[in-house]
């Protein structure tokens, strides 16, 4: 092979490798949101409570940062979680949010970070690792559920969805969007 052809092949290969390495670097974070209300519960719950959740998954740091704003919660909170399951389908818990004051009601926020150490693996649902969990969350097949004293099965719930159909930069799959 002549030198010019080899240099062209090396340059093309180098460019392709640089592009392949740069693409994952750009896909390190995904933001998801959920609108929480009783109508999303299965079965539906009649409540004046509502809220919203925002999660940002950062693969580079291995963290999921979250903020959940809860409004008009009539009875005390007893738990808050991410469950694996499609809209309208109940599923098991894969992450527990920190609830600073069990029994808190009315308006308040939950915020913090989750890591691989917080994962409750669910092999039957294909959630065996933190990476499995973040791919499920980014794809829209998980939901936030707020459990209360009056509704221990869940008072308000919302499907976690990327902001738009191209919002899942990890795999490109998004079964829902926050615009619904």
N, C-alpha and C positions, 0 to 999 in steps of 0.2 A: 504494500500500500504506500503510495507517495506521501511524503511528509505533509503536504498541504491537506490531503484527505484525512490523515491522522489527526492533525491539529483541529480540523473542522469537527471531526467525531468527538474529540476530547472537549472542545468548546460546547458542543451540543449536549454532551453528557453532563458536563459541569452545570450548564444552565438548567437542565432538567432536575438534577439533584438539588440545586439551590431552590428551585420552585417547590419541589416536594418537601424540603425541609421548612420553607417559609410558610406553606399552607397550614400545617399543624400549629405553628407558632401563632398564627392569626386566629385560630379556633380554640383558644384557651378558656374563654368565658361564654356563658349563655345565661341570659336573664329570662325568668319566667314569672308570670303573675297569675293570680286566681282571685275571683270575686266570690266571697263566702256568703252563703245564705241558706236558710232552711230548706228551700225548694230543691237544692242539690243533694240533700240527704236521701238515703234509700232505707226505709220509706221516708217521704218528705215530712218535714217538721214545720208546723206553723209557729213562727217566732218573729219578733221584731228585731232580733239580733242580726247583724250583718258585719262584714269586714272585708279586708283585702290582704293578700299576701304577695310579697315580692321575694324571690330567691335569685341569687346569683351564684352559679356554679363556676368555680375557678379550678380547672384541671391542673394548672401549674402549681398552685399552692395546696391542692388537695382539700379544699374547703368549700362548703356551701354556706354562704352568708344569707341570713333571712331577717325579714321584718314582717310581722303580722299585726295589723291594726284591727282591733275588735271594738265594735260599737253596740251599745244597748243590750249587753248580755244580761238577761233577766235573773239568772241564778249563777252560782259560783262555778268557775272552770275547774275541772278535775283532770284534764289532759288535753294535749295538743300534739298532733302527729302528722307525718307524711305516710300515707297508705299507698300501696301499689294496687291499681285498679282503674279501669276505664270509667268514663262518665256513666253514672247510674249503676255501677257494679261495685259492691263492697269487697274490700280486699284487706290483707294483713298489713300491719304497721311495719315500715322499714326504718323510720327515724322518729325519735321522740324529741319534741321541742322542749326547752327548759320552761317550766311554768313556775315563776318565782313565788307566787302566793296562791296555793290551792284555795278555792273558794272566792277568788276575786271576781267581781262582776262589774257591769256597766261598761265604761270606755277605758281601754288600756291597750298597750302594745307589748308584743313579745319580740325580742330580737336576740341574735347571737350567731354562732357558727356551728356547723356540723362537720365532722371528719370521719374517716374510715372507722375509727374507734366507736363511733355512735351508731353504726349500721347494725340493724337486726336482719341478718341474712335470711332469705326466703327461697330456698332451692326450688320448691314447687312452682314458683313464679319466675324462675330464672335469675333471681337476685342473689348471687353468690359472693359478690365483691363490691367495693365502693364504685369501681368502674361500671359494673352492671347497673348499680343504682343510679348513677348520674346519667347514664344513657337512657334509662327508663324515664327519669324525671324530665330530661331534655326533650324526650319524644312525646310527652303529654299523656303518659299512662300512669300518672300518680295524682293524688289529691291531698289537700290539706283538710284536716278534720279537727274541729274544736268540740270537745266533750264537756258536758255540764252536769251539775247535780240533778237537774230536772230531766235531762236527756243524755244519759250516760253512753248511749250508742252513737251520739253525735247531735249537736245543736245546729251548727253551721258547717258547710263544706264547700269546697271549690276545686275544680280541676286545674292543675298547674299546667299552663300552656305558654309556649314561646310567643313573643309579641307579634310575629307574622309567620307565614308558611316557611320562610327561609331562616327563621330564627334559631333553629337547632343547627349550630355550626359543627357539632360533633359528628352527627351521622346524616344530617339532611332530612331525617324523618320527623314529621310533626303531625300527629293525629288530631290536633286541635290548635287553635290560635287564641290569644287572649281577646280578640275581637269576636270570638265564637264563630 
